[in-house]
Amino acid sequence: MENWKIAEYTRYYNSEEFQQSYLYSGDDLGALWSEDKTYFRLWAPTAERVQLNLFHTGDKPDLYVSHEMVKEEFGTWIMTVDGNLHGVYYTYSVTIEGQTREAVDPYAKAVGVNGDRGMVVDLSSTDPEGFSYDIRPPFNETNDAIIYELHVRDFSIDCSAGINAKGKYLAFTEIGTVNSYKDMTGIDYLTELGVTHVHLLPIFDYATVDETKLHENQFNWGYDPKNYNTPEGSYATDPYHGEVRIKEMKQMIQALHKSGIRVIMDVVYNHTMASFDSNLNKIVPGYYYRTTGEGDFSNASGCGNETASERFMVRKFMLDSILYWAEEYHIDGFRFDLMGIHDITTMNSIRDALDEIDPTILMYGEGWTGGGSVLPDWERSMKFNMKKLSTRIAAFSDDIRDGIKGSVFLAHEKGYVSGKEGMEETIKFGVTAAIWHDQVDYWKVNYSGGPWAAQPSQTINYVSSHDNLTLWDKLTLSTPWESKGNRLRMNLLSAAIVLTSQGIPFFQAGEEFLRSKPINEEGTEFEDNSYRSSDRVNSLKWDLRTIHSEVFHYYRGLIELRKAHPLFRMRTAETMSKNLRFLSGMEPNVIAFSLSQVVFLQEESAEEILVIYNANRDAKTIYLPEGEWKVYVKGTRAGMKLLSIITDQVISVDPISAVVMMK
Ligand code: CA
C-alpha cells in the first residue's frame, strides 16, 4: 500500500463516520475457547474479506481448513468453529482493496514457534499446580517498593549460577542453588538481597531471537514486540507448543510470589518491530500508528514507528492487554518503555482499570521518547507532564541518575560521587523525589528547571539500568586515574543516595556486585548498549557476589534499613517537605539532611534520622544536633547493626561515603 493511501485511510479513521460506525468496545476479540466450540472475532473494519485459517502446527505447511468469516457489527468479523480446538493453530487472511495478507491475531493468547501463528488455548490447562491459590505478596504503598531490574536469560545462563534451566523461566523455580563459593544464587539470592519487586526486561513474544535456533545462544533484550499477549518462546523449554511458554512463565511468577517477591513486566506498546508488515498494520492499515500528513510512519520510538494510543482501538488494545497480564498471569506491575509516546488519557485509563483489580499494582515508565512525535508534547506522558498523570504512575529520574555519576551520553563525564563540583542541588532534587521543596535551588539542578513530580510515588530514583554503561564501568571510564578502592566508595555512595532518597529506588541486577560488561579481554572497553551482545557480556557472573561481598552486604544493609524505617518512604509531598530538612552550613560536596516525624507525632521524642553524603576526597568533620546518635551506615558498612554511638555532637565522615544515624 502506498503512503498516500495510508494518509487517505488516516483521514477516514479520524472522520465522524468511522468513529460512529467502526469502533468496537466488546470484550470478545480473539479466540474464545470452550470445550465444544471456539468463537473467533477480529476487528478489521476496512477489510472486504477475512478468512480464518486453521493448522495442526505453528510452523509446518499443514493448513487443514479455511473458513470465510462473517462481517458483523462495528467492523468486526466472526466465526464459530465446533469441536475442541485447544492446540489448533490459526491465522487470518485479510483482503483489503484486492490485496490479501496473512496475519496473526493481535489478541492471540498463545502462539507457535517464533509467534508466526496464533494458537487456540484452554487457559485453565496452562495453570501450574496451585496457581489458582497464587497471591500477590503483601505490599501496600507504591513507594515501599525496591525494584531490581533483571533479564530472564542473564539471571541463569552463566555456569556460576549453578542453575539447571539455564536462560529459562524455570530457572526461577530452582531453590538451593549456589555459586563456586557456595553462596546463594538465583531466587534464594533475591530473597537474601531483600528487594520487593523484580522487574523483568521484555517477556512478551519479541521478534529478534529465532526460536528455531536456540542452540545458537542468541541474545536480545527484547524491545522488539511481535505478539503482545503471549510469552516469549526462547525462555521456554519448548517454543513450538504454545501452551508450554504460558505454563512456564506462570511457574516463574508463582515461584517469585512464593519467595515474597512481586513481578513487574517491561511492556513495549510504543512501537512494533515491523511497521508496514506488522500484524496490526496488515489487519487495519495505518490505524495503529501515528503517521504524518503524507502517510509516513512517525518515529518517536527511533525504531521505525510509534503507536497511536490516543485512538480508541489502540487504547483498548493496550488496556485489554495489560489487564490480561495482570489477571491471567498475576503480574504485579508494568514498566512502560518510552512512556512519553503514550498519551496521558490512555495512561490514566490504565491506572483506573488496574485499580479495579488491585491498586497496589505498580505503573511507571520512561518519561521521554526516542525521537520527535506528531502528537503534541502536552498530550503525551512526558516527565514534565507528570502532574497531569495519576499520582501512582511514576517516571524515571534521569536528573538523579546522571547527577550521581555523570551523563549516560558522555562516557567520561563525572557526577557527584566521582568528583564533579556543584552537584549538590541536583542530588537534593533526587533526595526530595523531584517534588517541590523550599530548600532546593532549582536553578542549579542539572536537567529539570523545577520539580516535576507531585508525590513521592511518582519518582523512580536510580543510577543504572540495562541501558548505557553499568555503574561500575561508568565509574571506571570516567575516573581512570582513581584507585579501585575509591571507585568502590563511589559505587557505595551512589547506592546510599538512591536508597536513602524519597521516592522509589531501582537498580540494575548486579549493580550490587560491581557488574561489568567488558568487550575486550583487558577489560578496558565496555559495552554501553548490550541489547544484542553475547552472554559473556550480559550474563550475571554469580561469583562476583562473593568476590565483592562487601558491596553486596552494603546494598543489602541499605535495603534492610530502608524497609525498617518509614521515614525513608514518606507518603506525601506535604509530609516530605516538612519532615525532610537539609542542614545548612555544609562544605562543598557535603549534603546533610534530617528526617523526623514532627508532622506525624508533634513530639520531641519521635524518631529522627540524619543522613550525610560526603563526595570529597578527604574526611569531613560534621557538627551534629544535640543528642545521642546511633550510627548504622558509615564507611563501607550499612545495615541494621549498630556500628557506634556518638554523644559528643561531632562525627568525621569518611572520604566518598555516606553516614546514616538515628536518634
Ligand atoms: Ca519470540
Residues whose N, C-alpha, C, O or C-beta is under 5 A from the ligand:
A	BS01	CA	N114 D205 Y206 A207 V209 E232 G233
